[in-house]
Amino acid sequence: MNFNPLLTTIAHLFLLCGLAYGQDAPKQDDYYKVIPIPVPEGIVLEAGGLDFMPDGKLAVSTRRGDIFMVSNALDDVADNETFSLWARGLHEVLGLSYADGWLFATQRPEITRIKDTDEDGRADLFETVSDGWGISGDYHEYAFGSKFDPEGNMWVVLCLTGSFSSKVPYRGWCVRVSKDGKMIPTASGIRSPGGIGLNAKGEAFYCDNQGPWNGTSSLKHLTPGSFQGHPGGFGWFDLDEVKEAMGPEHEKPKDGSRFHEEMDRLPHFRPPAVLLPHGTVGNSASGIAPDVSKGKFGPFKEQLFVADQTHSVINRCFLEKINGYYQGACFPFVKGFGSGNVPVVQAPDGSLFSGGTDRGWGARGGKRYALDRVVWTGKKPFEILEMRIQKDGFELEFTKPVSKASAESVGSYEMKTHTYIFQGKYGSPRVDATEPVIKSAKLSKDGKTVKLVIEGLQRGHVHELKSAGVRSKDEDHPLLHDMAHYTIWHFPQS
């Protein structure tokens, strides 16, 4: 028998490829399962808001103005859920928050608190909490409301009239509304929100969508007095309550500039915490929910789950605060939802619910509307848990111990960067592309953290990291998701 070393080597490589990418390769369903909740015939559930009631029922509001109560949503018995109509006749409810015995609904023209006083399963008391903003009738004037923050305020982001202008008060603004109805002008520069939520600390974030002054969709941190990027609503700085809360009109950004340049020039401008590359991460960022399950939903403690309506997915965002500004990385998380994800909420048992709709927007999910639940199987996926900025590169922490040989091979990683034009035109191409050089990779003693020394990091850019060569130590598996997108605004001082 003739022995051919080359053929033996090739056969060995095919075997390794089969182990890594064949039947034993990790799959989403091994870790997280998307469970569709059947919607009864005759109910059009174009979901806009979700929250859990004290009795365990899931409240679901719709773009058509209904609120349904879903019983048995947390049961393990398949198709055991029941739907009952709780309220009707509202105006496009894009936010629900239960507090103090009331269900607060963010409608297009107002925040309303609602109660079932006689406990017959139908709401019978509706009270306006605040209607301090205007509506003109334009289709684009969405209003998204958050849960209540630790100070008892709901944050509301108000879409512009169309993409460029603000025809009625506070369109293109964020306002805060207290439970007793006081409205506080809070931030200018909003364009077209797709969702809003609080992080684990109770800080407010929202997703704005690609368009004028937004080269791509993004996750943005809302702070009092901030400018979020789009000057279309600046006309309302003339209002007395705005002058009292915000001071004089902010300076407008320079058309054709870059985010970080305007960040240095405009003291009120707060750039997006995470830029979400259009067409790659998604096309229409939407709902936000923090992981506050304390381990009941896997290893992603206090990270943000950020949905995308067009791609019918939920992504995962790790954030860190550098020099007072949030920045961080976006990772793929779960795909396979029935329609275009808009609201998301984490249930008391840790599972994640998402409501979907495709009307007017289109979505990859395929259904006109859907309600889905994501459950963790209890098996930990091999993922990049955190991607942390360093003065000279990044530190990657993994969910499981990493193979030393794969982790310390610079060939396991690839990095590219790009940014977007900060402009009044609709969207932006990717510009200023670079390819940083990964100089070294060093695995820590704990076997789960890799320090990448990188030459050529770019402030104001999205850093696309592909870690296709990294393998887990025990199973020799690739990462479940090997792509990450980190947005840099600041570098740590030490």
C-alpha positions as CSV (number, residue, x, y, z in Angstrom):
1,M,0.0,0.0,0.0
2,N,1.4,3.4,-1.0
3,F,1.2,6.1,1.7
4,N,0.4,9.7,0.5
5,P,1.0,12.3,3.2
6,L,-0.8,15.0,1.1
7,L,-4.0,13.0,0.8
8,T,-3.9,12.2,4.5
9,T,-3.6,15.9,5.3
10,I,-6.5,16.8,3.0
11,A,-8.7,14.1,4.5
12,H,-7.8,15.4,8.0
13,L,-8.8,18.9,7.0
14,F,-12.2,17.7,5.7
15,L,-12.8,15.9,8.9
16,L,-12.1,19.0,11.0
17,C,-14.4,21.0,8.7
18,G,-17.1,18.4,9.2
19,L,-16.8,18.6,12.9
20,A,-16.9,22.4,12.9
21,Y,-19.5,23.0,10.3
22,G,-21.4,19.8,9.9
23,Q,-24.1,18.2,12.0
24,D,-22.2,18.9,15.2
25,A,-21.8,22.7,14.5
26,P,-23.8,24.9,16.8
27,K,-27.3,26.0,15.7
28,Q,-29.5,28.8,17.2
29,D,-32.2,26.3,18.3
30,D,-29.7,24.5,20.5
31,Y,-29.7,27.6,22.7
32,Y,-32.6,29.8,21.9
33,K,-36.0,28.7,20.4
34,V,-38.5,31.1,18.8
35,I,-42.0,29.9,19.6
36,P,-44.8,31.4,17.6
37,I,-48.0,32.1,19.5
38,P,-51.0,31.4,17.4
39,V,-53.2,34.5,16.8
40,P,-56.9,33.6,16.7
41,E,-58.7,34.0,13.4
42,G,-60.4,37.4,13.2
43,I,-57.7,39.3,15.3
44,V,-55.4,41.6,13.4
45,L,-52.5,41.8,15.9
46,E,-50.2,44.4,14.4
47,A,-48.4,44.7,17.7
48,G,-47.1,48.1,18.9
49,G,-46.7,47.7,22.6
50,L,-46.2,44.9,25.2
51,D,-46.3,44.6,29.0
52,F,-47.1,42.1,31.7
53,M,-50.0,42.7,34.0
54,P,-50.0,41.8,37.7
55,D,-52.1,38.7,37.1
56,G,-49.5,37.3,34.6
57,K,-51.4,38.2,31.5
58,L,-49.6,39.8,28.6
59,A,-51.1,43.1,27.4
60,V,-50.6,43.6,23.6
61,S,-51.6,46.8,21.9
62,T,-52.0,47.2,18.2
63,R,-51.4,49.8,15.5
64,R,-55.2,49.6,14.8
65,G,-56.0,50.8,18.3
66,D,-56.9,47.6,20.2
67,I,-55.5,46.2,23.4
68,F,-55.7,42.4,24.0
69,M,-54.9,40.4,27.1
70,V,-53.2,37.1,26.4
71,S,-53.6,34.4,29.1
72,N,-51.2,31.5,29.6
73,A,-48.5,33.2,27.6
74,L,-45.9,31.6,29.9
75,D,-47.3,28.1,29.8
76,D,-45.1,25.3,28.4
77,V,-48.2,23.7,26.9
78,A,-48.2,24.5,23.1
79,D,-51.0,26.6,21.7
80,N,-52.6,27.0,25.2
81,E,-52.8,30.8,24.9
82,T,-56.1,32.6,24.8
83,F,-56.8,36.2,23.6
84,S,-59.5,38.6,25.0
85,L,-60.2,42.1,23.8
86,W,-59.6,44.5,26.6
87,A,-59.9,47.9,24.9
88,R,-60.8,49.3,21.5
89,G,-60.9,52.6,19.7
90,L,-57.5,53.9,20.6
91,H,-55.1,55.6,18.1
92,E,-52.1,53.5,17.1
93,V,-50.7,52.4,20.5
94,L,-46.9,52.2,20.3
95,G,-46.1,51.8,24.0
96,L,-47.6,50.1,27.1
97,S,-46.5,50.4,30.7
98,Y,-48.3,49.1,33.8
99,A,-47.9,51.1,36.9
100,D,-49.9,51.9,40.1
101,G,-53.0,50.0,39.1
102,W,-53.3,51.5,35.6
103,L,-52.2,50.5,32.1
104,F,-50.6,53.5,30.5
105,A,-50.9,53.6,26.7
106,T,-48.9,55.8,24.4
107,Q,-51.2,56.8,21.6
108,R,-50.3,59.0,18.6
109,P,-51.9,62.1,20.2
110,E,-51.6,61.4,23.9
111,I,-50.7,59.2,26.9
112,T,-53.8,57.6,28.3
113,R,-54.2,55.6,31.5
114,I,-56.7,52.8,31.4
115,K,-58.4,50.6,34.0
116,D,-61.0,47.9,34.3
117,T,-62.9,49.1,37.4
118,D,-65.6,46.5,37.5
119,E,-63.2,43.6,36.7
120,D,-65.3,42.2,33.9
121,G,-62.3,41.8,31.6
122,R,-63.0,45.0,29.6
123,A,-61.5,48.4,30.3
124,D,-64.1,51.0,31.3
125,L,-62.1,54.0,32.5
126,F,-59.9,56.1,30.2
127,E,-58.1,59.2,31.4
128,T,-55.8,61.5,29.5
129,V,-52.5,61.9,31.2
130,S,-50.8,64.2,28.7
131,D,-51.6,65.5,25.2
132,G,-48.9,68.2,25.2
133,W,-47.7,67.5,21.6
134,G,-49.4,67.9,18.3
135,I,-50.5,65.8,15.4
136,S,-51.1,67.0,11.8
137,G,-52.5,63.9,10.2
138,D,-49.3,63.0,8.5
139,Y,-48.8,59.2,8.4
140,H,-45.2,59.5,9.8
141,E,-46.0,61.1,13.1
142,Y,-45.5,58.0,15.3
143,A,-45.2,58.3,19.1
144,F,-43.3,55.6,21.0
145,G,-43.5,55.5,24.8
146,S,-41.1,53.7,27.3
147,K,-41.8,52.0,30.6
148,F,-41.5,54.4,33.6
149,D,-38.0,55.2,34.7
150,P,-36.8,55.2,38.4
151,E,-38.0,58.8,38.8
152,G,-41.5,58.0,37.6
153,N,-41.3,59.5,34.2
154,M,-42.2,57.9,30.8
155,W,-39.9,58.9,27.9
156,V,-41.7,59.6,24.6
157,V,-40.0,60.0,21.2
158,L,-42.1,61.8,18.6
159,C,-41.4,61.2,15.0
160,L,-41.1,64.2,12.6
161,T,-43.8,65.2,10.1
162,G,-42.3,63.1,7.3
163,S,-38.5,62.8,7.3
164,F,-37.5,66.5,7.1
165,S,-39.9,68.8,8.9
166,S,-41.9,69.4,12.1
167,K,-45.3,71.0,11.4
168,V,-46.8,70.7,14.9
169,P,-45.3,71.1,18.4
170,Y,-42.7,68.7,19.5
171,R,-42.5,66.6,16.4
172,G,-38.8,65.6,16.2
173,W,-38.5,65.8,20.0
174,C,-38.3,63.6,23.1
175,V,-40.4,64.5,26.1
176,R,-40.8,63.1,29.5
177,V,-44.2,62.6,31.1
178,S,-44.8,62.0,34.8
179,K,-47.6,59.8,36.1
180,D,-49.5,63.0,37.1
181,G,-49.3,64.4,33.6
182,K,-46.4,66.9,33.7
183,M,-44.6,67.1,30.4
184,I,-41.0,68.1,30.2
185,P,-39.3,68.9,26.8
186,T,-36.1,66.7,27.1
187,A,-34.2,66.3,23.8
188,S,-34.3,67.6,20.2
189,G,-33.0,66.0,17.1
190,I,-35.3,62.9,16.8
191,R,-36.0,61.7,13.2
192,S,-38.0,58.5,12.9
193,P,-38.0,56.3,16.0
194,G,-38.7,52.6,15.7
195,G,-38.8,51.9,19.4
196,I,-37.7,53.0,22.9
197,G,-36.7,51.4,26.1
198,L,-34.8,51.6,29.4
199,N,-31.5,49.9,30.2
200,A,-31.0,47.9,33.4
201,K,-30.1,51.2,35.2
202,G,-33.3,52.9,34.0
203,E,-31.6,55.1,31.5
204,A,-33.5,55.8,28.2
205,F,-32.4,54.7,24.8
206,Y,-34.3,54.7,21.5
207,C,-33.7,53.5,17.9
208,D,-33.7,56.0,15.1
209,N,-33.9,54.9,11.5
210,Q,-31.8,55.6,8.4
211,G,-32.7,58.9,6.7
212,P,-31.8,62.6,6.8
213,W,-28.9,63.2,9.3
214,N,-29.0,59.4,10.0
215,G,-26.7,57.6,7.5
216,T,-27.8,54.3,9.0
217,S,-30.1,53.1,11.8
218,S,-28.7,53.5,15.3
219,L,-29.2,52.9,19.0
220,K,-29.1,56.3,20.8
221,H,-28.8,57.4,24.4
222,L,-31.4,60.0,25.5
223,T,-30.3,62.6,28.0
224,P,-31.9,65.8,29.1
225,G,-30.8,68.8,27.0
226,S,-29.2,66.7,24.3
227,F,-29.3,67.1,20.5
228,Q,-29.8,63.7,18.8
229,G,-28.8,64.8,15.3
230,H,-31.7,66.0,13.2
231,P,-32.4,69.8,13.3
232,G,-35.8,69.5,11.7
233,G,-37.7,70.2,14.9
234,F,-35.6,73.3,16.0
235,G,-38.5,75.6,15.5
236,W,-40.0,74.7,18.8
237,F,-37.1,76.2,20.8
238,D,-39.3,79.4,20.7
239,L,-41.8,77.8,23.1
240,D,-41.5,79.2,26.6
241,E,-41.5,75.7,28.2
242,V,-38.6,74.7,25.9
243,K,-36.6,77.8,26.8
244,E,-37.2,76.9,30.5
245,A,-36.2,73.3,30.1
246,M,-33.5,73.4,27.4
247,G,-32.3,77.0,27.0
248,P,-31.6,78.7,23.7
249,E,-31.7,77.0,20.3
250,H,-28.9,74.6,19.6
251,E,-26.5,75.2,16.8
252,K,-27.2,73.2,13.7
253,P,-24.8,70.6,12.4
254,K,-22.7,71.1,9.3
255,D,-24.1,69.3,6.3
256,G,-21.6,66.8,4.9
257,S,-19.6,66.5,8.1
258,R,-18.8,63.4,10.2
259,F,-20.3,62.4,13.5
260,H,-17.1,62.8,15.6
261,E,-16.3,66.2,14.0
262,E,-19.7,67.5,15.0
263,M,-19.3,65.9,18.4
264,D,-16.3,68.1,19.0
265,R,-18.0,71.2,17.6
266,L,-21.5,71.0,19.1
267,P,-21.6,70.8,22.9
268,H,-25.2,69.4,23.0
269,F,-24.8,66.7,20.3
270,R,-24.8,63.2,21.6
271,P,-23.8,60.8,18.9
272,P,-25.4,57.3,18.6
273,A,-24.2,54.8,21.1
274,V,-24.1,52.1,18.4
275,L,-24.3,52.6,14.7
276,L,-26.2,49.6,13.1
277,P,-24.8,49.1,9.6
278,H,-27.6,49.3,7.1
279,G,-28.3,46.0,5.2
280,T,-26.0,44.0,7.5
281,V,-27.3,44.3,11.0
282,G,-30.8,45.4,9.8
283,N,-32.7,48.1,8.0
284,S,-35.1,49.4,10.5
285,A,-34.1,49.3,14.2
286,S,-37.1,49.1,16.6
287,G,-37.9,47.8,20.1
288,I,-35.4,47.6,23.0
289,A,-35.4,45.5,26.1
290,P,-32.7,44.9,28.7
291,D,-31.8,41.5,30.1
292,V,-32.7,41.8,33.7
293,S,-33.5,38.1,34.1
294,K,-30.5,37.5,36.5
295,G,-29.3,34.5,34.4
296,K,-32.7,33.0,33.6
297,F,-32.2,34.0,29.9
298,G,-28.6,33.1,29.5
299,P,-25.2,34.8,30.0
300,F,-26.0,38.3,28.6
301,K,-26.6,40.1,31.9
302,E,-28.0,43.6,31.5
303,Q,-27.2,43.8,27.8
304,L,-29.8,45.3,25.5
305,F,-31.8,43.3,23.0
306,V,-32.5,45.5,20.0
307,A,-35.0,44.4,17.4
308,D,-35.1,45.1,13.7
309,Q,-38.4,45.4,11.9
310,T,-37.3,44.8,8.3
311,H,-34.9,41.9,8.9
312,S,-37.3,40.2,11.5
313,V,-34.5,39.7,13.9
314,I,-33.3,40.7,17.4
315,N,-29.7,41.8,17.9
316,R,-27.7,42.1,21.1
317,C,-25.9,45.3,22.2
318,F,-23.1,45.5,24.7
319,L,-22.5,49.1,25.9
320,E,-19.7,50.7,28.0
321,K,-19.4,54.3,29.0
322,I,-16.1,56.0,28.0
323,N,-15.5,59.7,28.9
324,G,-19.2,60.1,29.7
325,Y,-20.5,58.7,26.4
326,Y,-22.0,55.3,25.7
327,Q,-20.5,53.3,22.9
328,G,-20.3,49.6,22.2
329,A,-20.8,46.6,20.0
330,C,-23.8,45.0,18.2
331,F,-23.9,41.2,17.8
332,P,-26.5,39.0,16.0
333,F,-28.7,37.2,18.5
334,V,-31.9,35.5,17.3
335,K,-33.6,35.3,13.9
336,G,-36.7,33.5,12.5
337,F,-39.5,35.7,13.7
338,G,-42.9,35.6,12.0
339,S,-43.2,39.2,11.0
340,G,-41.4,42.6,11.4
341,N,-40.4,42.9,15.1
342,V,-41.5,46.2,16.7
343,P,-42.1,45.9,20.5
344,V,-40.0,43.6,22.8
345,V,-40.4,42.8,26.5
346,Q,-38.8,40.4,28.9
347,A,-41.2,38.3,30.8
348,P,-41.0,37.5,34.6
349,D,-39.6,34.1,33.7
350,G,-36.8,35.6,31.6
351,S,-38.2,34.7,28.2
352,L,-38.4,37.4,25.6
353,F,-41.6,38.4,23.7
354,S,-41.7,40.2,20.4
355,G,-44.7,41.6,18.5
356,G,-44.5,41.9,14.7
357,T,-46.1,43.8,11.9
358,D,-45.2,44.4,8.2
359,R,-47.9,46.9,7.1
360,G,-46.5,49.8,5.2
361,W,-42.9,48.7,6.0
362,G,-42.4,45.1,4.7
363,A,-40.5,42.5,6.6
364,R,-38.6,39.3,6.0
365,G,-40.7,37.3,8.4
366,G,-43.4,36.6,5.9
367,K,-46.5,37.1,8.0
368,R,-48.6,40.2,8.1
369,Y,-48.4,40.2,11.9
370,A,-47.1,37.9,14.6
371,L,-46.5,37.3,18.3
372,D,-43.4,35.3,19.2
373,R,-41.7,34.1,22.4
374,V,-38.0,33.4,22.7
375,V,-37.0,30.8,25.3
376,W,-33.5,29.8,26.5
377,T,-32.9,26.1,26.5
378,G,-30.4,26.3,29.4
379,K,-27.4,25.5,27.2
380,K,-24.8,28.3,27.0
381,P,-23.9,29.4,23.5
382,F,-20.3,30.0,22.5
383,E,-20.3,33.8,21.8
384,I,-18.4,36.9,22.3
385,L,-19.9,38.1,25.5
386,E,-18.3,41.6,25.6
387,M,-16.1,43.6,23.3
388,R,-14.3,46.3,25.3
389,I,-12.3,49.2,23.9
390,Q,-8.6,49.5,24.9
391,K,-6.1,52.3,24.1
392,D,-4.4,50.0,21.6
393,G,-7.1,47.6,20.5
394,F,-10.0,45.5,21.9
395,E,-10.5,43.0,24.7
396,L,-12.9,40.2,23.8
397,E,-14.5,38.2,26.6
398,F,-16.2,34.9,25.5
399,T,-19.0,33.0,27.2
400,K,-16.9,29.8,27.3
401,P,-13.1,29.0,27.5
402,V,-11.4,29.4,24.1
403,S,-8.9,27.2,22.3
404,K,-5.5,28.9,23.0
405,A,-4.2,28.1,19.5
406,S,-7.2,29.6,17.7
407,A,-7.5,32.5,20.1
408,E,-3.9,33.6,19.7
409,S,-3.7,33.2,16.0
410,V,-4.1,36.7,14.3
411,G,-5.4,34.8,11.3
412,S,-8.6,34.0,13.3
413,Y,-9.7,37.6,13.0
414,E,-10.4,40.2,10.3
415,M,-11.3,43.8,10.9
416,K,-12.6,46.6,8.6
417,T,-14.0,50.0,9.4
418,H,-16.3,52.6,7.9
419,T,-18.4,55.5,8.8
420,Y,-21.2,57.6,7.3
421,I,-21.7,61.1,6.0
422,F,-23.5,63.3,8.5
423,Q,-25.8,65.0,6.1
424,G,-29.3,66.3,5.4
425,K,-29.7,64.0,2.4
426,Y,-31.5,60.7,3.0
427,G,-29.1,58.1,4.3
428,S,-25.5,57.8,3.4
429,P,-23.1,55.4,1.7
430,R,-20.4,53.8,3.7
431,V,-17.4,56.1,3.5
432,D,-13.8,56.5,4.8
433,A,-13.2,52.7,4.8
434,T,-10.0,51.4,6.4
435,E,-8.5,48.0,7.3
436,P,-6.7,48.1,10.7
437,V,-3.9,45.6,11.3
438,I,-4.3,43.1,14.1
439,K,-0.8,42.9,15.5
440,S,-1.2,40.3,18.2
441,A,-3.7,38.3,20.1
442,K,-3.1,37.1,23.7
443,L,-5.3,34.8,25.8
444,S,-5.7,35.6,29.5
445,K,-5.1,33.1,32.3
446,D,-8.8,32.6,32.7
447,G,-9.0,31.2,29.2
448,K,-12.0,33.3,28.3
449,T,-10.5,36.8,27.4
450,V,-8.4,37.7,24.4
451,K,-6.5,41.0,24.1
452,L,-6.2,42.1,20.5
453,V,-3.5,44.7,19.8
454,I,-4.7,46.6,16.7
455,E,-3.0,49.3,14.7
456,G,-5.3,51.8,12.9
457,L,-8.4,52.1,15.1
458,Q,-10.6,55.0,13.9
459,R,-12.6,57.4,16.0
460,G,-16.1,57.8,14.7
461,H,-16.1,54.6,12.8
462,V,-17.9,51.3,13.0
463,H,-15.3,48.5,13.5
464,E,-16.5,45.3,11.9
465,L,-14.7,42.3,13.5
466,K,-15.1,38.8,12.1
467,S,-13.7,36.1,14.3
468,A,-14.3,33.1,12.1
469,G,-11.2,31.2,13.2
470,V,-11.9,31.2,17.0
471,R,-12.9,27.8,18.5
472,S,-14.2,26.8,21.9
473,K,-11.7,24.9,24.1
474,D,-13.8,21.8,24.9
475,E,-16.1,21.2,21.9
476,D,-13.8,22.7,19.2
477,H,-16.9,24.6,18.0
478,P,-16.9,27.9,16.1
479,L,-18.7,30.9,17.5
480,L,-22.5,30.8,17.1
481,H,-22.1,34.3,15.6
482,D,-18.7,35.4,14.5
483,M,-19.5,39.0,13.6
484,A,-19.4,42.1,15.8
485,H,-19.8,45.8,15.0
486,Y,-18.2,48.2,17.5
487,T,-18.7,52.0,17.3
488,I,-15.8,54.2,18.7
489,W,-16.3,57.7,20.0
490,H,-13.7,57.8,22.7
491,F,-10.6,55.8,23.8
492,P,-10.0,55.0,27.4
493,Q,-7.3,57.2,29.1
494,S,-5.6,54.2,30.7
